[in-house]
Amino acid sequence: MIWTIARREFLEYLKSMRFLMGFLVTIALVALSTVINVNDYRERLSDYSTAMKEMAGDRYPLVVYRPPEVLSTLVQGLDRTLGNRADIMPNMNPVRTSGYMVNYASRHHQFVAGFSSVDFSFVVRIILSLMVIFLAYNAVAGEKSAGTLRLMLSNPVPRYSVLLGKIAGGLMLVLVSLLAAMIVALLILVTNPAVALSRSDWIRIGGMGVVSTLYLVSVFALSICVSVIVDRPSTSLLILLQAWIFLVVLYPAGAVIVAEQWHVLPSEDEIADRKKAAFQSFEKEYEDIQKAFGDSLRKTAHVPLDLDLRHHDADVRQGEVYHAVDIAVALDQNVQLHLAEWISVMSPASLYDQAMVRLGRTGAEEFDTFIRCINHTWEEYIAVVRSRISNPAERKRAHNPEFHAQQEPDEASFLAALPRVIVLVLLLLIPFMTAHAKFNTKDVR
């Protein structure tokens, strides 16, 4: 009986104009956004290769780059907006970055600026979730209003069978739509020669599919629950649209505003003042060393070894002090970010975004990994510079350290996404259970 009802619901949904329009818009947007994002990735990869060639060799300062993330083609996150180039010097251990060409953007960024927020995750979060609402808002309320629900339950059919059949039929259509969108996006990826997906990437794409499914099921569960509770389809749709606007738009944005007001970050002037205060005890000595170093260069063009080492060590100390201040500010930023995430924990859309960027390696955590790699390279670099100063014979043989941008392990990403997934499961179970309880006592007259 459940299967019969599910099949009927599935076919009715499939023939509806609401589904047809939503499905076509979904496929068109997924295809268009993926093509644009793949071309953007290819151009950024070209920028990365060009920059690596231009900065090859033992240059001063040492310049390091972060390669573009291939899964940004599906989940852009912060991969474009966070910088990807850092200049390393003894007195500069950076936690901020710029663009490959030192303009805070790729050369072609203007091409994608107007389409910068649309990707596969956007289509699922916005378009598919709205389609789910427009399909399910009258699943029960519509039949109650038309009188067919009373006719159906006048037969010896358990109420739970009717509800489960409607849920199963709707979920099948939702999953078919999601699967079709994923297939279109993946076909575009695998047929582009610029995209090379590793085994790890495929595992992460599988995780994205699971998270996308849970998100859409949670929206469907809420829609069924409201449709059970409310008797009029128009009222059900109005409530669901208002809930969608709140949960997808207003609530996550409000969480960010609350976090910014609750945990205020220092301004640029305040950061500069902190650095000056932290370095104040050494400032006079540093200025004296710099003056002596400059005078020696002007007079003899040859700096004594002892003064050269003192000058290097002074630069290193300045870099350490400034880096400590920058790291403290970065930790403050992470506190604010995590605060906003936990304030918005009851929004399925926010949970979905957080899990997707973690699986796509396009979140702030991946940037933090890049900064840690920079710090490790800086420590190696100052050792090389000191070796060159101490032993002039080593100057030609001591090469700059190679920079290797590491990525967060798959296990760490999945473990970080797991709490969001658990909350998503709870957010879909509660409406389903509520719908079941209400439907068993619903007056169908």
C-alpha positions in Angstrom: 0.0 0.0 0.0 2.8 2.4 0.9 4.5 1.8 -2.5 1.2 2.3 -4.4 0.6 5.7 -2.7 4.3 6.6 -3.2 4.1 5.7 -6.9 0.9 7.8 -7.3 2.5 10.8 -5.5 5.7 10.5 -7.6 3.8 10.5 -10.9 1.6 13.4 -9.9 4.7 15.4 -8.9 6.4 14.4 -12.1 3.6 15.7 -14.2 3.2 19.0 -12.4 4.2 22.2 -14.0 5.9 23.3 -10.7 8.3 20.4 -10.9 9.0 20.8 -14.6 9.9 24.5 -14.2 11.9 23.9 -11.1 13.8 21.0 -12.7 14.6 22.9 -15.9 15.8 26.0 -14.0 17.9 23.7 -11.7 19.6 21.9 -14.6 20.2 25.1 -16.6 21.7 26.9 -13.6 23.9 23.9 -12.6 25.2 23.6 -16.1 25.8 27.3 -16.7 27.5 27.9 -13.3 29.7 24.8 -13.5 30.9 25.8 -17.0 31.7 29.3 -15.8 33.4 28.0 -12.6 35.4 25.4 -14.5 36.7 28.1 -16.9 37.4 30.3 -13.9 39.4 27.5 -12.3 41.3 26.9 -15.5 42.3 30.6 -15.7 43.3 30.7 -12.0 45.3 27.5 -12.5 47.0 29.3 -15.5 47.7 32.3 -13.3 49.2 30.0 -10.7 51.5 28.3 -13.2 52.6 31.6 -14.7 53.3 33.1 -11.3 55.3 30.0 -10.3 57.5 30.4 -13.4 57.9 34.2 -13.0 59.1 33.8 -9.4 61.3 30.7 -9.9 64.8 30.8 -8.5 66.4 32.1 -5.4 64.6 35.5 -5.3 64.3 38.0 -2.5 61.8 38.1 -1.0 60.7 34.5 -1.2 57.3 34.3 -2.8 54.9 31.4 -2.2 51.6 30.6 -3.8 48.5 28.7 -2.9 47.1 26.7 -5.9 43.4 27.0 -6.7 41.2 24.2 -5.2 39.6 22.0 -7.9 36.4 21.5 -5.9 35.8 25.2 -5.9 34.2 24.4 -9.2 31.3 23.0 -7.2 31.6 24.9 -3.9 33.4 28.3 -4.3 33.4 29.2 -0.6 36.3 31.5 0.1 38.7 30.0 -2.5 38.5 33.1 -4.7 38.2 35.8 -2.2 41.0 34.8 0.2 44.5 35.6 -1.2 46.9 33.1 -2.7 50.3 34.9 -2.7 52.6 35.7 0.2 56.0 37.5 0.3 58.3 36.1 2.9 61.3 38.1 4.3 63.2 37.7 7.6 61.1 40.6 9.1 57.9 39.4 7.4 56.1 36.2 8.4 52.8 37.0 6.8 49.3 35.9 7.8 47.7 38.0 5.0 47.9 37.3 1.3 47.3 39.0 -2.0 46.5 37.8 -5.5 48.9 36.0 -7.8 49.7 39.2 -9.6 49.6 41.3 -6.3 46.2 42.9 -7.1 44.1 40.8 -4.8 42.5 39.0 -7.7 43.3 36.8 -10.7 43.8 38.6 -14.0 40.4 37.5 -15.3 38.4 38.0 -12.1 36.3 40.7 -13.8 34.9 38.0 -16.1 33.3 36.1 -13.2 32.6 39.0 -10.8 28.9 39.1 -11.6 28.5 35.3 -11.3 30.8 34.9 -8.3 28.2 33.5 -5.9 26.5 30.9 -8.1 27.8 27.3 -7.9 26.3 23.8 -7.4 25.9 24.3 -3.6 24.1 27.6 -4.3 21.6 25.9 -6.7 20.9 23.2 -4.1 20.6 25.6 -1.2 18.3 28.1 -3.0 16.7 26.7 -6.2 16.2 23.1 -5.2 15.0 23.9 -1.7 12.4 26.3 -3.1 11.3 23.6 -5.6 10.9 21.2 -2.7 8.6 23.7 -0.9 6.5 24.3 -4.0 6.1 20.6 -4.5 5.3 19.6 -0.9 3.4 22.5 0.5 0.0 21.0 -0.5 0.9 17.3 -0.1 -1.6 16.9 2.7 -3.3 20.3 2.9 -4.2 20.2 -0.7 -5.9 16.8 -0.4 -7.7 18.0 2.8 -9.0 21.1 1.1 -10.2 19.1 -1.9 -11.8 16.4 0.2 -9.8 13.6 -1.3 -8.0 12.9 2.0 -11.3 12.0 3.7 -12.2 9.8 0.8 -8.8 8.1 1.0 -8.9 7.5 4.7 -12.5 6.1 4.5 -10.9 3.0 3.1 -9.2 0.5 5.4 -5.8 2.1 5.0 -3.7 2.9 8.0 -3.0 6.6 8.4 0.7 6.0 8.7 0.7 4.2 5.3 -0.8 7.3 3.7 1.7 9.6 5.2 4.7 7.4 4.5 3.6 6.9 0.9 3.3 10.7 0.4 6.8 11.2 2.0 8.3 8.4 0.0 6.9 9.7 -3.3 8.1 13.2 -2.7 11.5 12.1 -1.5 12.0 10.0 -4.6 11.4 13.0 -6.8 13.7 15.2 -4.7 16.5 12.7 -4.9 16.0 12.2 -8.7 16.3 16.0 -9.2 19.4 16.2 -7.0 21.0 13.2 -8.8 20.3 14.7 -12.2 21.9 18.0 -11.1 25.0 16.2 -9.8 25.4 14.1 -12.9 25.3 17.3 -15.1 27.9 19.0 -13.0 30.2 16.0 -12.9 29.9 15.4 -16.6 31.1 19.0 -17.2 34.0 18.5 -14.8 35.3 15.2 -16.1 35.1 16.2 -19.7 37.2 19.4 -19.1 41.0 18.7 -19.5 41.9 21.3 -17.0 40.1 19.4 -14.2 41.9 16.5 -12.6 39.9 14.8 -9.8 41.8 12.6 -7.4 40.4 9.7 -5.4 40.2 12.1 -2.4 38.2 14.5 -4.5 35.7 11.8 -5.5 35.3 10.8 -1.8 34.6 14.4 -1.0 32.1 14.8 -3.8 30.3 11.7 -2.4 30.2 13.4 0.9 28.8 16.6 -0.7 26.0 14.4 -2.3 25.1 13.0 1.2 25.0 16.5 2.8 23.0 17.9 -0.1 20.5 15.0 0.3 20.1 15.6 4.0 19.6 19.3 3.5 16.8 18.8 0.9 15.2 16.1 3.0 15.2 18.5 6.0 13.4 21.1 3.8 11.0 18.4 2.6 10.3 17.3 6.2 9.5 20.8 7.2 7.2 21.2 4.2 5.3 18.0 5.0 5.0 18.9 8.6 3.4 22.3 7.8 1.2 20.7 5.2 -0.1 18.3 7.8 -0.7 20.9 10.5 -2.4 23.5 8.2 -5.6 22.8 6.4 -5.4 25.4 3.6 -2.7 25.1 0.8 -2.3 28.8 0.5 -1.7 29.2 4.2 0.8 26.3 4.1 2.7 27.9 1.2 2.8 31.3 2.9 4.1 29.9 6.2 6.8 27.8 4.3 8.0 30.8 2.2 8.3 32.9 5.3 10.1 30.1 7.1 12.4 29.7 4.1 13.3 33.4 4.0 14.0 33.4 7.7 16.1 30.1 7.8 18.0 30.6 4.6 18.5 34.4 4.5 17.6 36.4 7.6 18.8 34.0 10.4 22.3 33.2 8.9 22.9 36.9 8.1 21.6 37.9 11.6 24.0 35.4 13.2 27.0 37.1 11.4 25.8 40.5 12.6 25.4 39.3 16.2 28.8 37.7 16.2 30.4 40.8 14.8 28.8 42.9 17.6 29.4 40.4 20.3 33.1 39.7 19.5 34.4 42.9 18.0 37.7 42.7 16.0 40.4 45.3 16.2 40.7 47.9 13.4 43.8 48.3 11.2 45.0 51.2 13.3 44.5 49.2 16.5 46.5 46.3 15.0 49.3 48.7 14.1 49.3 50.1 17.6 49.5 46.6 19.1 52.5 45.8 16.9 54.2 49.1 17.9 53.6 48.4 21.6 54.8 44.8 21.4 58.0 45.9 19.6 58.6 49.1 21.7 61.1 47.5 24.1 63.3 46.5 21.2 62.6 49.5 18.9 65.6 51.6 20.0 68.1 48.8 19.6 66.5 47.9 16.2 66.8 51.5 14.9 70.5 51.6 16.0 71.3 48.4 14.2 69.5 49.6 11.1 71.4 52.9 11.2 74.8 51.1 11.7 74.0 48.7 8.9 73.1 51.5 6.5 76.1 53.6 7.4 78.4 50.6 6.8 76.9 50.1 3.4 77.3 53.7 2.4 80.9 54.0 3.6 82.5 50.7 2.6 79.8 48.7 0.7 80.9 45.8 2.9 79.2 45.0 6.1 81.1 43.2 8.9 79.9 39.7 9.6 78.9 40.5 13.2 76.9 43.5 12.1 75.3 41.6 9.2 74.2 38.8 11.6 72.9 41.3 14.2 70.9 43.0 11.4 69.4 39.7 10.3 68.5 38.7 13.8 66.9 42.1 14.4 64.7 41.6 11.3 63.8 38.1 12.5 62.8 39.4 15.9 60.6 42.1 14.3 59.0 39.4 12.1 58.3 37.2 15.2 56.8 40.1 17.2 54.6 41.3 14.3 53.6 37.7 13.5 52.5 37.0 17.1 50.2 40.1 16.9 48.8 39.0 13.5 48.2 35.4 14.8 46.3 36.8 17.9 44.1 38.8 15.5 43.6 35.8 13.3 42.5 33.8 16.3 40.0 36.5 17.2 38.6 36.2 13.6 38.3 32.5 14.0 36.4 33.0 17.3 34.0 35.4 15.6 33.6 32.9 12.7 32.8 30.0 14.9 30.5 32.1 17.1 28.5 33.0 14.0 28.4 29.3 13.0 27.0 28.2 16.3 24.5 31.0 16.6 23.1 29.9 13.2 23.1 26.2 14.2 19.3 25.9 13.8 19.4 26.9 10.1 19.6 24.0 7.7 21.0 26.3 5.0 23.8 27.5 7.3 24.7 23.9 8.4 24.7 22.9 4.7 27.0 25.7 3.7 29.4 25.0 6.6 29.6 21.3 5.8 30.0 21.9 2.0 32.9 24.3 2.2 34.7 22.0 4.6 34.3 19.1 2.3 35.2 21.3 -0.7 38.4 22.6 1.0 37.2 26.1 0.3 36.7 27.4 3.8 38.7 29.5 6.3 40.3 26.3 7.7 42.0 25.6 4.4 43.4 29.1 4.4 44.7 28.6 8.0 46.5 25.5 6.8 48.1 27.6 4.1 49.2 30.1 6.7 50.8 27.4 8.8 52.7 26.2 5.8 54.0 29.8 5.3 55.2 29.9 8.9 57.1 26.6 8.5 58.7 27.9 5.2 59.6 31.2 6.9 61.5 29.3 9.6 63.4 27.4 7.0 64.0 30.6 5.0 65.6 32.6 7.9 67.9 29.6 8.6 69.0 29.7 4.9 69.6 33.5 5.0 71.6 33.2 8.2 73.7 30.4 6.7 74.4 32.6 3.7 75.5 35.5 5.9 77.6 33.3 8.2 79.4 31.5 5.4 79.7 33.4 2.1 80.8 30.3 0.3 77.3 28.9 0.9 75.6 31.8 -0.8 75.4 30.0 -4.2 74.8 26.6 -2.8 72.1 27.4 -0.2 68.9 27.5 -2.1 65.6 28.9 -0.9 63.4 26.3 0.7 60.7 24.8 -1.5 57.1 25.6 -0.5 54.6 22.8 -0.3 51.0 23.9 0.2 49.3 21.2 2.3 45.7 20.3 2.3 43.5 19.2 5.2 43.3 15.4 5.4 40.0 13.8 4.4 39.5 12.4 7.9 39.8 15.8 9.5 37.3 17.4 7.0 34.7 14.6 7.5 35.1 14.8 11.3 34.6 18.6 11.2 31.5 18.2 9.0 30.0 15.4 11.1 28.5 17.6 13.9 26.7 19.6 11.2 25.4 16.4 9.6 24.1 15.2 12.9 22.2 18.4 13.5 20.8 18.2 10.0 19.5 14.7 10.7 17.9 16.0 13.9 16.3 18.9 12.0 14.7 16.4 9.5 13.6 13.8 12.1 11.8 16.3 14.3 9.4 17.6 11.6 8.8 14.0 10.3 7.9 12.8 13.8 5.7 15.9 14.4 4.0 15.3 11.0 3.4 11.6 12.0 1.9 12.5 15.4 -0.3 15.3 14.0 -1.5 13.2 11.0 -2.7 10.4 13.2 -5.0 12.8 15.1 -5.9 15.1 12.2 -9.6 15.8 11.5 -10.1 15.0 7.8 -13.7 16.2 7.6 
